[in-house]
Amino acid sequence: MRVEPVSEYPPATSRTLAEWLDADLAALHGTESRSRLREIADARAMRRAMWASFLALGSSSVILGLVLLAVGVPPSAHVPLMIVGGVIAVASGLFFGRVRGWLPRPGTSYTTRGAGALGGGLIAAASIFGAINVFLIPGIVSSVDPVPLLALDAGLALVLVSVFVIPAAIIGRGRHTLRREAARNQRLAAALDHDRVTWGPGVAVPMFGPL
């Protein structure tokens, strides 16, 4: 008769969802251990960060276009970009909202080459912005009409914030966000609890929790 070894990892049903979500339990296991709840939180954060970045880029093009209109720049050069940016912003906002009720399938993972926390995103954006402004500021100071260069500098700042700072902030808060939303959103909590009783451990993700 073959006897299965006893697993060192407790089954998902050995604790309630609230117990698995507990921050003190998460602290006991460190930040690097793999669990289904962390897989869910990280995947949701990655997807949310992507749509938030597109939303910010689209909104930035609209804001920059309005500024250019206000200072008298001919609209033919940037109004089409404003329209495209507005469409991207609206579509991204819709997809961003859909992430609220989304649970990734087991094994779903996303990777990013960017910063994984707000501090890293700020450093990356500030470094690039500073390096480019070393060459841009002398042109702004010496230009007879500095408005186009100032607009270019403002647009660069908005792009860097959209691409580096916003996604990094969302990714860095992904697990905290899932814990907060599960406490506030009964539908999400019910979906997580259903996942708790139906999920099975794997080699890469041996535990349901902690978060």
N, C-alpha and C positions, 0 to 999 in steps of 0.2 A: 504494500500500500504506500502510495506517495503522499508525503505530508508537506504541505505548503509552509514555507517559513513565515514567521510572524513579522509583519511590516513594522519598521521603526516609525512610520508616519501614521498618525491617527486618521481614520476615515473621515470623509467630509461630514457625515451625519453624526459624528461624535460630539460636535458642538453646534450650537445654534448660529444663525447668520450673525447676530449681534456679537456673539463671542468671537467669531472669526474676524469680525471687523474691528475689534477692540485695539486701540492704539498701543496699549501696554503689551499685548501679545505680540504685536508687530515688532516692538522694540526688543523683545527677547530673542527674536530670530534674525536680527540685523536687517540690512537693506538689500543684501545680495541674494538671499535664499529665494528659490523659485516657488511660486504658488499660483493656483488658478486665479485667485482674486487679484494678485499682482499682474498676472497676464492680462486680465480684463482691464484693470486700471491703466496699465501702460499702453495697451492698444487703443483704448478710448482717448487717452491723452494725445497720442501721436496723430490720430485721425482728426481730433478737434484742433490740434495745433496747425495741421495742414490747412483746414478750412478757414481758421482764424487768420492765417497768414494771407491767403487769397482775399479774404474779406478786407483786411487792412490795406492790401495793395490796391484793390479796387477803390476803396474809400479815399485812399491817399491821392489817386489820380483825379478824383472828383474835386477834392479840396484844393489841390494844387491848381487845377484848371480854374476854379472860382477865384483864386488869388490872382492868377494871371489876367483874368477878365477884369478884376477890380483895378489893376494897375495899368490897364489899357493895352495889353498885348493883343494883337489881332487874333480873333478866335479860330480862324481857319486851321491853325497849326495844332491846337490842343483840344478843341471841342470834340472831334471824333474819339480822341483818347479818353475824354471824360465819359462819353457815352459807353464805350467798351468797358471802362472801369466801373461804371454804375451797374452794368449788367452782371459783371463778375462779382461785384459786392453783393447784389441781391441773391444771385444763385448760391454763392458761398454761405451767405447767412442762412439760407434754407437748409443746406446740407449740414451746416454747423449745428442747427437746432435738432436735426434728426439724430445726431450722435447721442443726445440725452437719453434716449431709450434703447440704444444699441448695445448688444453684448456680442463680443467676437466669439467665433467658434473656437473650441480647444485647438491649440497649436498655432493660432494666429499671432504673428509677431511682426513688428515694424522696427526698422533700424533708421537711425539718423546720424549724419556726419556732423551735425551742428551741436550747439551747446545743449546740455540737458538740464540747465537751471538758469534762473534769472540772472545771476551774477555773471555766468559765462557768456550769456547773450549780450549783456551790457558791455562787457569787455571787448567782445568781438566787434560789435557795432561801433563802439567808440574808437577802437584801434583803426578800423578801416576809414571811418569818418575823419579822424585826425590825419592819417597818412595822405588822404586825397586833398584835404584842406591846406596842407603844407604848400601845395602847388596852386590851389584855387584862390586862396586869400590874397596873395599878391596881385592877381588879376582883378579881383574885386576892388581892391584899394586903388589901383591905378586906372581902372576903367572909367570912361566918361559917363557911361550908362551901366551902372552895376546891377540893374534890376534883373536882366536875364541870368547872370551868374548867381545872384542871390537866390533866384527861383530854382536854378539847377542845384544849388547847395541844399535848399529846403527839401527839394524832391529827393535828393540823395539821403537825407536824414530820415525822411518818411519811409523810403525803401528799406533802409537798414533796420529801422525799428520793426517794420513788418516782417522782414525775413529772419532776423536774428533774435530780437528781444521778445516779441510776443510769443512765438512758438516755444522758445526756451522757458519762458515763465509758465506756460500751460503744461509743458512736459514735466517740469520740476515739481508741479503741484498735483500731478495726476492722481496719485494714491490718496492724498488728502481730499481731493475733489470727489473721488468716488465715495469715500467714507461720509463726507458731508451730504452728497446727493442721495445716498442710500437712506440716510436718516430723515431726509425731507420728502423724498419722492416714493410714495407707497408702491407705485407701479414698478419702478426700478428695483425696489427692495424685494418685491414678489418675484421678479425675474431672476434676481440673484439667488433667492431661496430655492426656486425651482432648479436652477443650475446646480445648487449645492446637493440636492438629492438625486440628480441624474448624472452628474459628472463622475468620471472614473479617472484615477491617477494614471500617469504615464511615466516614462523614464525621465523625460526632461522636466516635467512638472509633477512631482510626487505628492503634493499636498494641495488641498483646496484653499486653505489659509495658511498663514495670516496675511493681512493686507499691509 
